[in-house]
Amino acid sequence: MTVHYDNGYEDEYMIQEDEWDRDMLLDPAWEQQQRKTFTAWCNSHLRKAGTQIENIEEDFRNGLKLMLLLEVISGERLPKPDRGKMRFHKIANVNKALDFITSKGVKLVSIGAEEIVDGNVKMTLGMIWTIILRFAIQDISVEETSAKEGLLLWCQRKTAPYRNVNVQNFHVSWKDGLAFCALIHRHRPDLLDYSKLNKDDPLGNLNLAFEIAEKHLDIPKMLDAEDIINTPKPDERAIMTYVSCFYHAFAGAECLVSSLISTLPSCFQLLEWIRRTTPWLENRTPEKTMAEMQRKLEDFRDYRRQHKPPKVQEKCQLEINFNTLQTKLRISNRPAFMPSEGKMVSDIASAWQGLEQAEKGFEEWLLTEIRRLERLDHLAEKFRQKATNHENWASGKELMLSQKDYETATLTEIRALLRKHEAFESDLAAHQDRVEQIAAIAQELNELDYHDVAAVNQRCQNICDLWDKLGTLTQKRREALERTEKLLETIDQLFLEFAKRSAPFNNWMEGAMEDLQDMFIVHTIEEVQSLIAAHEQFKATLPEADAERQAILGIHNEVQKISQSYGIKANIINPYSTITTEQLLNKWEKVKKLVPQRDGALQEEMARQHGHERLRRQFAAQANLIGPWIQARMEEIGRCSLEIGGTLEDQMTQLKQCEHIIVAYKPNIDKLEGDHQLIQESLVFDNKHTNYTMEHMRVGWELLLTTVARTINEIETQILTRDAKGISQQQMNEFRSSFNHFDRKKNGAMDTDDFRACLISMGYDLGEVEFARIMMLVDPNGTGIVSFQSFIDFMTRETADTDTAEQVVASFRILAADKPYILVEELRRELPPEQAEYCIMRMPPYTGHGAPPGALDYTAFSTALYGESDL
């Protein structure tokens, strides 16, 4: 969006700009000339600020150098620019520059900030031309003409005497360069010889003028001679801009000289006024009353408000005019203007400096006197109040800071004292300002000549002395507290180290004492040797343990040393441990006593175990002989009972002999029992030298006795059965052969499966019911075992003749002494125990008349066992 600026300011030369804009559109050469001229003009001002531009449409886009240019040429401050790089920052800066131009009464037509930011060449050149018109051309005034017309008239007046020069405009009138040379020669004839110039050498004329202007007049080269010559109509704006620089270089200095000379009378009057006023301001005679001092103050205020301001303006204007004149003269290489003696600007400045100095002292003196009179009583009362408050606060502080309570304090108490002391230091620092205020008030009372200043000074000195003393005591107490804290922290660290090391060491000693006093129970020499080896290893650690004990005691001794060396009187107790050095020493002594005791106990135990080992070997030697002997006898008995070749009587003879041998071996068993009793009394529970125990020996011996007795009984029963049944020896051998064949375990008995297999091999067609009936006969107790005797009974029953039952009845009648019944006592007396018990259990009671109680019916028993008897 394009912004239009119009503040109502419009002159004739501004109205013509619309026509110039249209012309410029028709001739691009003018644009090129304007670029060079405007760029050089801008740089002639920007170099005063230490910068320049290279590309006029690019370097003004962000508005920063544009604002700087306006500040340099106007001598005024513009608003602070935006330093951002965004588009809106640049637009804001350009708008600030355009607003400033508008504020100077310039009408900006179709020139907007967006076009400048976008780098619009036409708008940028138009804006710079507007600035040149306003700040370089507008203020030119010659014979009641101004701006462009005034500049043209000035050029005509200055070049009128010169041949071949006829300035009618600002374009073609300047093409041959003579007009520029005429201006230079008119004001500085020493710079060129106009008579030697040739109208037909425009290039040489122009370059000569440009070089002299740049070198001697400080006018930068703004035009190119070739551009002016090669352009039918040079750009008017470029020529005007360049010519305006000549005007300001020559005409400005002449006007200032005239104006400065006209100010000489006012300069004299200003000096006279300064010389009259300075003695009045230098008068320092104080008044006695406040009213008189107030009137004097009112006179001084009237001087400051009414009399001095016009003189300040007058002096400032004189200095500005004089400095401007000297600058212009120096730029144009003319001699400096020198006023008459006593009327120089330096004379005014020197006199004015004296006036200012006198004024400053006068004002300070007035204010000092007034403050002194007004504040004397107030300051005295204020001093008394502040001094009293401070003295009340400081009361007792010296005694408090002199205490040595830290000597008996613990670490926790020391830290509390330090925090309390830090709080006091903060309080002390806060009172620093109060002390300084008291001293400042006392100083002020001295400066105001207070009547009782001696008492004030004495009281202030007392306060300051006490303050210095409190500061010294505070520092000393802090140092003492910090030193004590460090000592107690060191002790605390030692206590912590003591606790960390004493606790494991104490536990080690307690464990060692437990181990050394432990009731060990061992059963072998190896176990004792293991205990001795462990004990030796323990003794090997004693030197290291003793070194640790000494190190722990060294920590305790270091604590005691610090306490004694630095006079710490506090009751120091280790907060980290309840273990004392006395406890450690006592336990260590006990450990040292227990070590040799343990040595003795282990040696005693070693001797005892050697004795046990002898008992073991003695027992093992006998057991290793007796055990195999018993086993051999058992095997011999088994072989004897299973033999088929000999008669039952031969087997009986062998068994009797074996029984005699066994009975004769009994002393060996008794001796083994004696050795075993010694082992038990010595609490020896294992014996690696033999696999036999006394229990094994007893069981084996009892089993041997039982087996030989049972085997003899079985042989006797077989003989009885053989005789009763009439079984031949060959049949007995056959029964034994069959039984042995099916006795798979070879233990003298068949189990149920073996017996079933035996029956099947003999041709029995067995069902479950029939086999159960037979098992009831051969195994009435349900043991699942069929003995050889039961097998013989079953086989003789199965193979006997029809008169077998009668034979059995006849046999029982003989035993019963021809009675129809038989008594239990008779059966037990006449039959072997097993056969007697067998008959007693199976024989029904006798139900006939005349029989005593307990009589048994042997006829019914025989009939049930062998069939119906004919008796």
C-alpha positions in Angstrom: 0.0 0.0 0.0 1.3 3.5 -0.9 1.0 6.2 1.7 0.5 9.8 0.5 1.9 12.6 2.7 0.5 16.1 2.5 1.0 18.6 5.2 -0.2 21.5 3.1 3.3 22.8 2.3 3.7 23.5 -1.3 5.9 25.9 -3.2 6.3 26.6 -6.9 9.4 24.5 -7.3 7.6 21.6 -5.6 4.7 21.9 -8.1 7.1 21.5 -11.0 8.3 18.1 -9.7 5.3 16.3 -11.4 6.5 17.6 -14.7 10.1 16.5 -13.9 8.8 13.0 -13.0 7.1 12.7 -16.4 10.3 13.8 -18.2 12.4 11.4 -16.2 10.3 8.6 -17.4 11.2 9.6 -21.0 15.0 9.7 -20.5 16.7 6.8 -18.7 20.0 8.7 -19.0 18.7 11.1 -16.4 18.1 8.2 -14.0 21.7 7.1 -14.4 23.0 10.7 -13.7 20.7 11.0 -10.7 22.0 7.7 -9.3 25.6 8.9 -9.4 24.9 12.5 -8.1 22.4 11.5 -5.4 24.7 8.7 -4.2 27.7 11.1 -4.0 25.6 13.7 -2.2 24.3 11.2 0.4 27.9 9.9 1.0 29.2 13.5 1.5 26.9 13.6 4.6 27.0 9.9 5.6 30.8 10.0 5.8 30.4 12.4 8.8 28.8 9.4 10.6 31.6 7.0 9.4 29.5 5.2 6.7 28.4 5.3 3.1 26.2 3.7 0.5 27.0 1.8 -2.7 23.6 1.1 -4.2 21.1 3.8 -3.6 17.9 1.7 -4.0 19.3 -1.3 -2.0 21.2 0.4 0.9 18.1 2.5 1.9 15.7 -0.5 1.9 15.9 -1.3 5.6 15.6 2.4 6.5 18.6 2.5 8.9 21.0 4.6 6.7 18.1 6.7 5.6 17.3 7.7 9.2 21.1 8.2 9.8 21.3 10.5 6.7 18.4 12.6 8.0 19.9 12.9 11.5 23.3 14.1 9.9 21.8 16.8 7.6 19.2 18.0 10.1 21.2 17.8 13.3 18.2 16.3 15.1 17.5 12.9 16.6 15.0 10.6 15.0 13.1 7.9 16.9 15.0 4.8 17.7 15.1 2.4 14.7 13.9 -1.2 14.7 16.8 -3.6 14.5 14.9 -6.6 13.2 15.4 -8.0 9.7 11.7 -8.7 9.0 9.9 -6.7 6.3 7.7 -5.0 8.8 10.8 -3.8 10.7 12.1 -2.2 7.5 8.8 -0.6 6.7 8.6 0.8 10.2 12.1 2.4 9.9 11.3 4.0 6.4 8.0 5.3 7.8 9.9 7.0 10.6 12.1 8.7 8.0 9.2 9.7 5.9 7.3 11.0 8.9 10.4 13.2 9.8 10.5 14.6 6.3 6.8 15.4 6.4 7.3 17.1 9.8 9.6 19.5 8.1 6.8 20.8 5.9 7.5 18.6 2.8 4.8 17.2 0.7 5.5 13.6 -0.4 3.6 12.6 -3.5 3.2 8.9 -4.2 6.2 7.9 -2.1 5.4 5.1 0.2 7.5 3.0 2.6 6.7 -0.2 0.8 8.2 1.1 -2.5 11.4 2.1 -0.8 11.6 -1.3 1.0 10.9 -3.1 -2.3 13.8 -1.2 -3.9 11.7 0.9 -6.3 14.4 3.0 -8.1 12.1 5.8 -9.2 10.5 6.2 -5.8 13.9 6.1 -4.0 15.4 8.8 -6.3 12.3 10.9 -5.9 12.6 10.7 -2.1 16.3 11.6 -2.1 15.5 14.6 -4.4 12.8 15.7 -2.0 15.4 15.6 0.8 17.9 17.6 -1.2 15.3 20.2 -2.1 14.3 20.6 1.6 17.7 20.6 3.3 20.1 21.9 0.5 18.0 24.2 -1.7 14.9 25.4 0.0 16.7 27.8 2.4 18.7 29.5 -0.4 17.6 33.1 -0.6 19.0 35.8 -2.9 17.3 39.3 -3.4 13.9 38.1 -2.2 14.0 34.9 -4.3 14.4 31.5 -2.8 15.1 27.9 -3.6 15.6 27.1 -7.2 15.1 30.7 -8.5 17.4 32.0 -5.7 20.1 29.5 -6.6 19.8 30.4 -10.3 19.9 34.1 -9.6 23.0 33.6 -7.4 24.7 31.7 -10.3 23.8 34.4 -12.7 25.2 37.2 -10.5 28.5 35.3 -9.8 29.1 34.4 -13.5 27.9 37.6 -15.2 31.4 39.1 -15.7 32.8 36.0 -17.4 32.9 35.5 -21.1 31.1 32.6 -22.8 29.0 32.0 -19.7 25.2 32.6 -19.8 23.4 30.7 -17.0 19.7 30.5 -17.9 18.9 27.0 -16.5 20.3 24.0 -14.8 20.9 21.7 -17.8 22.4 22.9 -21.1 23.9 26.1 -19.6 26.5 24.0 -17.8 27.4 21.5 -20.6 30.7 23.3 -21.6 32.0 23.5 -18.0 32.8 27.2 -18.1 30.0 28.1 -15.7 31.5 25.7 -13.0 35.0 27.2 -13.6 33.6 30.7 -13.4 32.0 30.0 -10.0 35.3 28.7 -8.7 37.4 31.6 -10.1 34.9 34.2 -8.8 35.5 33.0 -5.2 38.9 31.4 -5.4 40.9 33.0 -8.3 44.0 31.3 -7.0 42.8 27.9 -7.9 42.5 28.3 -11.8 43.3 30.7 -14.6 40.0 31.3 -16.4 41.7 33.1 -19.3 43.3 29.9 -20.5 40.0 28.0 -20.7 38.6 27.0 -24.1 34.9 26.8 -24.8 35.5 24.0 -27.3 37.0 21.8 -24.7 34.0 21.0 -22.5 35.4 17.7 -21.3 38.6 19.4 -20.0 36.7 22.3 -18.5 34.3 20.0 -16.7 37.0 17.6 -15.3 39.1 20.6 -14.2 36.2 22.1 -12.3 35.3 18.8 -10.7 38.9 18.0 -9.7 39.4 21.5 -8.1 36.1 21.3 -6.3 36.9 18.0 -4.8 40.5 18.7 -3.9 40.3 22.3 -2.6 36.6 23.0 -1.8 35.7 19.6 -0.2 32.9 19.2 -2.8 32.7 15.5 -3.8 32.6 14.7 -7.5 28.9 14.1 -8.2 28.8 14.3 -12.0 30.6 12.6 -14.9 31.9 14.9 -17.6 31.1 12.3 -20.3 27.5 11.9 -19.1 26.9 15.7 -19.3 28.5 16.0 -22.8 26.8 13.0 -24.2 23.4 13.9 -23.0 21.5 16.5 -25.1 19.9 17.8 -22.0 21.7 16.9 -18.8 19.5 16.0 -15.8 18.4 19.2 -14.0 18.2 17.6 -10.6 21.8 16.3 -10.8 23.1 19.8 -11.9 21.1 21.6 -9.2 22.3 19.3 -6.5 25.9 19.8 -7.5 25.6 23.6 -7.9 23.9 23.8 -4.5 27.2 22.5 -3.0 29.0 25.5 -4.5 26.5 27.9 -3.1 26.9 26.5 0.4 30.7 26.5 0.0 30.9 30.1 -1.0 27.7 32.1 -0.3 27.1 30.6 3.2 30.5 31.8 4.5 30.0 35.3 3.2 26.6 35.6 4.9 28.0 34.3 8.2 30.9 36.8 8.2 28.5 39.6 7.8 26.2 38.3 10.5 29.1 37.7 12.9 30.4 41.2 12.4 26.9 42.5 13.1 27.0 40.7 16.5 30.1 42.5 17.8 28.2 45.2 19.7 26.1 42.5 21.5 29.3 40.6 22.3 30.6 43.7 24.1 27.4 44.1 26.0 27.4 40.4 27.1 31.0 40.8 28.4 30.0 43.9 30.4 27.0 42.0 31.9 29.2 39.1 32.9 31.8 41.4 34.6 29.1 43.2 36.6 27.3 40.0 37.7 30.3 37.9 38.7 31.3 39.9 41.8 27.7 39.7 43.1 27.9 35.9 42.8 31.3 35.8 44.5 30.0 37.6 47.6 29.9 34.9 50.4 29.0 37.0 53.4 26.4 35.0 55.3 23.2 36.5 56.7 22.3 36.2 60.3 18.6 35.5 60.0 16.7 33.0 58.0 14.5 35.7 56.4 17.6 37.5 55.0 18.9 34.3 53.6 15.6 33.6 52.1 15.6 37.0 50.4 19.1 36.4 49.1 17.8 33.1 47.7 14.9 34.8 46.0 17.3 37.3 44.4 19.4 34.4 43.1 16.3 32.6 41.8 15.3 35.8 39.9 18.7 35.9 38.4 18.4 32.3 37.3 14.9 32.6 35.9 14.9 36.1 34.4 18.3 37.6 33.9 20.5 34.7 32.9 18.4 32.8 30.3 18.5 35.6 27.7 22.3 35.9 28.2 22.7 32.1 27.7 20.8 32.3 24.4 22.9 35.3 23.3 26.2 33.6 24.1 25.1 30.3 22.4 24.1 32.2 19.2 27.4 34.0 19.2 29.4 30.8 19.5 27.2 29.1 16.8 27.7 31.9 14.3 31.4 32.1 15.0 32.0 28.4 14.7 29.9 28.1 11.5 31.8 31.0 10.0 35.2 29.5 10.8 34.1 26.1 9.4 32.9 27.6 6.2 36.1 29.6 5.8 38.2 26.6 6.5 36.2 24.5 4.0 36.6 27.1 1.4 40.3 27.4 2.2 40.0 31.1 3.3 41.8 32.7 6.3 40.0 32.5 9.7 38.1 35.5 11.0 39.9 37.2 13.9 37.8 39.7 16.0 39.5 42.6 17.9 41.3 42.0 21.2 38.9 41.4 24.1 35.9 40.5 21.9 36.9 37.0 20.9 34.7 34.1 21.6 37.4 32.7 23.9 37.2 35.9 26.0 33.4 35.4 26.3 33.9 31.7 27.1 36.5 32.5 29.8 34.3 35.2 31.4 31.3 32.9 31.2 33.3 30.1 32.9 34.1 32.4 35.7 30.4 33.4 36.0 29.4 29.7 36.1 31.9 28.9 38.7 30.8 31.8 40.9 27.2 30.9 40.3 27.8 27.3 41.3 29.6 28.3 44.5 27.0 30.9 45.3 24.2 28.5 45.0 25.9 25.8 47.0 26.8 28.4 49.6 23.1 29.6 49.8 21.8 26.1 50.1 24.4 25.1 52.6 23.6 28.1 54.8 19.9 27.4 54.6 20.3 23.7 55.4 22.6 24.5 58.2 20.1 26.9 59.8 17.1 24.7 59.2 18.6 21.3 60.1 20.9 22.0 63.1 18.3 21.2 65.8 16.7 18.4 63.7 20.1 16.7 63.1 21.1 17.1 66.8 17.9 15.3 67.9 18.2 12.7 65.2 21.8 12.1 66.3 20.7 11.6 69.9 17.9 9.1 69.0 20.1 7.0 66.7 23.0 7.0 69.1 20.7 5.9 72.0 19.2 3.1 69.9 22.6 1.9 68.8 24.0 2.0 72.4 21.1 0.0 73.6 21.6 -2.6 70.9 25.4 -2.8 71.5 24.9 -3.2 75.2 26.2 -6.6 76.3 27.5 -7.6 72.9 31.1 -7.2 73.9 30.6 -9.6 76.8 28.7 -12.1 74.6 31.5 -12.1 72.0 34.2 -12.6 74.6 32.6 -15.9 75.9 34.5 -19.1 75.4 31.5 -21.4 75.5 32.8 -23.2 72.4 35.6 -24.9 74.5 33.1 -27.2 76.2 30.6 -27.6 73.2 30.0 -30.7 71.1 30.1 -30.6 67.3 26.3 -30.2 67.2 26.5 -27.4 69.7 29.4 -25.8 67.8 27.4 -25.8 64.6 24.5 -24.2 66.4 26.8 -21.6 67.8 28.1 -20.9 64.3 24.7 -20.5 62.9 23.9 -18.2 65.9 27.1 -16.3 65.2 26.2 -16.0 61.5 22.9 -14.5 62.5 24.7 -12.0 64.7 27.1 -11.1 61.9 24.1 -10.4 59.7 22.6 -8.3 62.4 26.0 -6.6 62.8 26.3 -5.9 59.1 22.7 -4.5 59.2 23.8 -2.0 61.9 26.8 -0.9 59.7 24.5 1.6 58.0 23.2 2.9 61.3 26.8 3.5 62.5 27.6 5.2 59.3 24.4 7.3 59.6 25.4 8.4 63.1 28.9 9.3 61.9 27.4 11.1 58.9 25.1 13.1 61.2 28.0 14.0 63.4 30.0 15.0 60.4 27.1 17.1 59.2 26.8 18.8 62.6 30.5 19.6 62.4 30.1 21.1 59.0 27.1 23.2 60.2 29.0 24.4 63.2 26.7 23.0 65.8 27.2 24.7 69.2 27.6 21.4 71.1 29.7 19.7 68.5 32.3 18.6 71.1 29.9 16.4 72.9 28.5 15.0 69.7 32.1 14.2 68.5 32.9 12.4 71.8 29.8 10.3 71.7 30.3 9.5 68.1 33.9 8.5 68.8 32.8 6.2 71.6 30.2 4.5 69.3 32.8 4.1 66.5 35.4 2.7 69.0 32.9 0.2 70.3 31.9 -0.7 66.8 35.5 -1.4 65.8 35.9 -3.5 68.9 32.8 -5.5 68.2 34.0 -6.1 64.6 37.4 -7.4 65.9 35.7 -9.6 68.5 33.2 -10.9 66.0 36.1 -11.9 63.6 38.0 -13.6 66.5 35.0 -15.5 67.7 34.2 -16.7 64.1 37.8 -17.9 63.8 37.6 -19.6 67.1 34.3 -21.3 66.3 35.5 -22.4 62.8 38.7 -23.7 64.3 36.9 -25.6 67.0 34.4 -26.9 64.4 37.2 -28.2 62.2 38.8 -29.9 65.2 35.5 -31.5 66.2 34.8 -32.5 62.6 38.2 -34.1 62.6 37.3 -35.9 65.8 33.9 -36.8 64.4 35.6 -38.3 61.3 37.9 -40.2 63.6 34.9 -41.4 65.6 33.2 -42.6 62.4 36.4 -44.3 61.3 36.7 -45.9 64.8 33.1 -47.1 64.5 33.5 -48.5 61.0 36.6 -50.4 62.0 35.9 -51.4 65.6 32.5 -52.9 64.9 33.8 -55.5 62.4 36.8 -56.1 64.6 34.6 -56.5 67.7 32.3 -58.9 65.8 35.4 -60.8 64.6 36.7 -61.2 68.2 33.2 -62.2 69.5 33.0 -64.8 66.7 36.6 -65.9 67.4 35.7 -66.4 71.1 32.6 -68.3 70.2 34.6 -70.5 67.8 37.5 -71.0 70.4 35.0 -72.0 73.1 32.8 -74.1 70.8 32.2 -77.7 72.0 33.4 -79.6 69.0 32.1 -83.1 68.4 34.3 -85.3 66.1 34.5 -88.9 65.4 37.6 -89.3 63.3 41.2 -88.3 63.4 40.7 -86.5 60.1 38.0 -84.3 61.6 40.4 -83.4 64.4 43.1 -82.7 62.0 40.7 -80.4 60.0 39.9 -78.5 63.2 43.6 -78.2 64.0 44.4 -76.9 60.5 41.5 -74.4 60.8 42.9 -73.3 64.2 46.3 -72.9 62.7 44.9 -70.7 60.0 43.1 -68.7 62.6 46.4 -68.2 64.6 48.0 -67.1 61.4 45.5 -64.2 61.2 46.3 -63.0 64.7 49.2 -60.7 63.7 47.0 -59.0 61.1 44.2 -58.7 63.7 46.6 -57.3 66.2 47.7 -54.7 63.7 44.0 -53.8 63.1 43.5 -53.6 66.9 46.5 -51.2 67.2 45.2 -49.1 64.3 41.8 -48.8 66.0 43.5 -47.9 69.3 45.6 -45.4 67.4 42.4 -43.7 66.2 41.3 -43.4 69.8 44.7 -42.1 70.8 44.6 -39.5 68.0 41.2 -38.2 69.4 42.8 -37.9 72.9 45.8 -36.2 71.5 43.7 -33.6 69.6 41.6 -33.0 72.7 44.6 -32.4 74.9 46.6 -30.4 72.4 43.9 -27.9 71.6 42.3 -27.7 75.0 38.9 -29.2 74.1 37.1 -29.5 77.4 33.9 -31.0 76.1 32.9 -34.5 77.3 33.6 -36.2 74.0 31.6 -39.4 73.4 31.6 -41.4 70.2 28.1 -41.0 68.8 28.6 -43.8 66.2 29.6 -46.6 68.4 29.0 -48.0 71.9 32.2 -50.1 71.7 35.0 -48.8 74.0 38.7 -49.4 73.9 38.5 -51.2 77.3 36.0 -53.7 75.8 38.3 -54.3 72.8 41.3 -54.8 75.1 39.4 -57.2 77.3 38.1 -59.2 74.4 41.5 -59.3 72.8 43.1 -60.6 76.0 40.4 -63.2 76.2 41.1 -64.3 72.7 44.8 -64.6 73.4 44.0 -66.8 76.5 41.5 -69.0 74.5 44.0 -69.8 71.7 46.4 -72.0 73.8 43.4 -73.5 75.6 42.0 -74.4 72.2 45.3 -75.9 71.3 45.3 -78.1 74.3 41.7 -79.2 73.8 42.4 -80.2 70.2 45.5 -82.1 71.2 43.6 -84.0 73.8 40.9 -84.8 71.3 43.5 -86.0 68.9 44.9 -88.4 71.5 41.3 -89.6 72.3 40.6 -90.2 68.6 43.8 -92.2 68.3 42.4 -94.4 71.1 39.0 -94.7 69.3 40.9 -95.7 66.2 42.5 -98.5 68.0 39.1 -99.7 69.2 37.8 -99.5 65.7 40.6 -101.6 64.3 40.3 -104.2 67.1 36.6 -104.5 66.6 36.9 -104.6 62.8 39.6 -107.3 62.9 37.2 -109.7 64.9 34.1 -108.6 63.0 35.7 -109.2 59.6 36.5 -112.8 60.8 33.2 -113.6 62.6 30.9 -112.2 59.8 32.3 -114.5 57.1 32.3 -117.4 59.5 28.6 -117.0 60.3 27.9 -116.6 56.6 29.8 -119.8 55.9 27.9 -121.7 58.5 24.6 -120.4 57.1 25.6 -121.6 53.7 26.7 -125.0 55.1 23.3 -125.4 56.9 21.5 -124.5 53.7 23.5 -127.0 51.7 22.9 -129.7 54.3 19.1 -129.1 54.2 19.0 -129.2 50.4 21.1 -132.3 49.9 19.5 -135.1 48.0 22.0 -137.8 48.0 22.2 -138.8 51.7 19.5 -140.1 54.1 17.7 -137.8 56.6 19.6 -139.4 59.4 22.9 -138.4 57.7 21.6 -134.8 57.3 20.6 -134.9 61.0 24.1 -136.0 61.9 25.7 -133.2 59.9 23.4 -130.7 61.4 24.1 -131.8 64.9 27.8 -131.5 64.3 27.3 -128.1 62.8 25.2 -127.1 65.9 28.1 -128.3 68.2 30.6 -126.2 66.2 28.3 -123.1 66.5 27.8 -123.5 70.2 31.6 -123.8 70.6 32.1 -120.5 68.7 30.0 -118.6 71.3 33.1 -117.1 73.2 34.2 -115.3 70.1 30.8 -113.6 69.9 31.1 -112.7 73.6 34.5 -111.2 73.1 33.2 -109.1 70.2 30.4 -107.9 72.4 33.0 -106.8 75.0 34.9 -104.8 72.3 31.6 -103.3 71.1 30.7 -102.2 74.7 34.1 -100.4 74.9 33.4 -98.6 71.6 29.9 -97.6 72.8 31.3 -96.3 76.1 33.8 -94.2 74.0 30.9 -92.9 71.9 32.3 -94.3 68.7 29.5 -94.5 66.2 31.1 -95.4 62.9 33.9 -97.7 61.7 35.4 -97.3 58.3 37.5 -100.5 58.7 34.5 -102.9 58.5 31.1 -103.0 57.1 29.9 -105.2 60.0 28.1 -103.7 63.0 27.4 -105.4 66.3 23.8 -105.4 65.4 24.6 -107.3 62.2 26.6 -109.7 64.3 23.8 -110.3 66.8 21.2 -110.7 64.1 23.5 -113.0 62.1 24.4 -115.1 65.2 20.7 -115.4 66.3 19.7 -116.2 62.8 22.4 -118.9 62.6 21.2 -120.4 65.9 17.6 -120.3 64.8 18.4 -121.6 61.4 20.3 -124.6 62.6 17.6 -125.4 65.2 14.8 -125.0 62.7 16.6 -127.1 60.1 17.2 -129.9 62.7 13.5 -129.7 63.6 12.6 -129.9 59.9 14.7 -132.9 59.4 13.2 -134.6 62.5 9.7 -133.8 61.2 10.6 -135.2 57.8 11.8 -138.4 59.5 8.6 -138.6 61.5 6.5 -138.0 58.4 8.6 -140.5 56.5 8.1 -143.1 59.2 4.4 -142.3 59.6 3.6 -142.3 56.0 5.9 -145.1 55.0 7.7 -142.8 52.5 10.8 -144.3 51.0 14.1 -142.5 50.9 13.8 -142.3 47.1 10.4 -140.6 47.4 11.9 -138.1 49.8 14.7 -137.4 47.4 12.2 -136.9 44.6 10.2 -134.5 46.7 13.4 -132.6 47.6 14.4 -132.5 44.0 11.1 -131.1 42.8 11.0 -128.6 45.7 14.5 -127.4 45.0 13.8 -127.1 41.3 10.9 -124.7 41.8 12.5 -122.9 44.8 13.8 -120.1 42.6 15.1 -118.0 45.4 16.9 -121.0 47.0 15.7 -120.0 50.4 14.0 -123.3 51.4 10.5 -122.1 50.5 8.3 -121.6 47.5 6.1 -118.6 46.9 2.6 -118.9 45.4 3.7 -118.6 41.8 6.5 -121.2 42.3 4.0 -123.6 43.9 1.4 -123.1 41.1 4.2 -123.9 38.5 5.2 -127.0 40.4 1.5 -128.3 40.5 1.1 -127.6 36.8 4.3 -129.5 36.0 2.9 -132.5 37.9 -0.3 -132.5 35.7 -2.8 -130.8 38.0 -5.6 -129.0 36.2 -6.0 -126.1 38.5 -8.8 -123.6 38.6 -8.8 -120.6 40.9 -11.1 -122.4 43.3 -9.2 -125.6 43.4 -5.8 -123.8 43.8 -7.3 -121.8 46.6 -8.4 -125.0 48.4 -4.9 -126.5 48.0 -3.3 -123.3 49.3 -5.6 -123.5 52.4 -4.1 -126.9 53.0 -0.4 -126.1 52.5 -0.5 -122.5 53.8 -3.3 -122.3 56.4 -1.9 -119.1 57.9 -2.0 -117.2 54.5 1.8 -116.3 54.6 2.1 -116.8 50.8 5.0 -119.3 51.5 5.0 -123.1 51.0 7.6 -124.8 53.2 9.2 -128.1 52.3 7.3 -129.8 55.2 3.9 -128.5 53.9 5.0 -129.6 50.4 5.8 -133.2 51.8 2.5 -133.4 53.7 0.6 -132.4 50.5 2.5 -134.8 48.3 2.2 -137.8 50.7 -1.5 -137.1 51.0 -1.8 -137.0 47.3 0.2 -140.2 46.7 -0.8 -142.3 49.8 -2.9 -145.6 49.6 -6.5 -145.8 50.9 -5.4 -147.2 54.2 -3.3 -144.1 55.1 -6.1 -142.5 57.2 -6.4 -145.7 59.2 -2.7 -145.8 59.8 -2.9 -142.2 61.1 -5.8 -143.0 63.3 -3.8 -146.1 64.6 -0.8 -143.9 65.2 -2.9 -141.4 67.2 -4.5 -144.3 69.2 -1.1 -145.5 70.2 -0.1 -141.9 71.3 -3.5 -141.7 73.2 -3.0 -145.0 75.0 -6.1 -146.5 73.3 -8.4 -143.7 74.3 -10.9 -142.4 71.6 -9.5 -138.9 72.2 -6.1 -137.3 72.8 -5.1 -134.5 75.1 -3.0 -131.4 74.3 -0.3 -132.4 76.7 0.1 -135.8 75.1 0.5 -134.2 71.6 3.1 -131.8 72.9 4.9 -134.5 74.7 5.0 -137.0 71.9 5.3 -134.9 68.8 7.7 -132.2 67.7 6.6 -128.7 68.6 5.6 -127.6 65.1 3.6 -130.9 64.5 2.0 -130.7 67.8 0.9 -127.2 67.3 -0.3 -128.0 63.8 -2.5 -130.8 65.2 -3.8 -128.8 68.1 -4.8 -126.0 65.8 -6.7 -128.3 63.3 -8.0 -131.1 65.5 -11.7 -130.6 66.5 -12.8 -131.1 70.2 -13.9 -134.6 71.2 -17.7 -134.7 71.6 -18.0 -138.2 73.0 -18.9 -139.0 76.6 -16.5 -139.3 79.5 -13.8 -137.1 78.0 -12.1 -134.5 80.1 -12.1 -130.8 79.1 -9.7 -130.0 76.2 -9.9 -133.5 74.7 -9.3 -133.5 70.9 -11.0 -135.8 68.3 -8.1 -137.4 66.4 -10.4 -139.6 64.4 -12.3 -136.7 62.9 -9.0 -134.9 62.2 -7.6 -138.0 60.4 -10.8 -138.6 58.4 -10.9 -134.9 57.3 -7.2 -135.1 56.4 -7.0 -138.5 54.6 -10.5 -139.6 54.0 -13.0 -141.8 55.9 -11.4 -144.4 58.2 -12.7 -147.9 58.5 -12.0 -148.0 62.2 
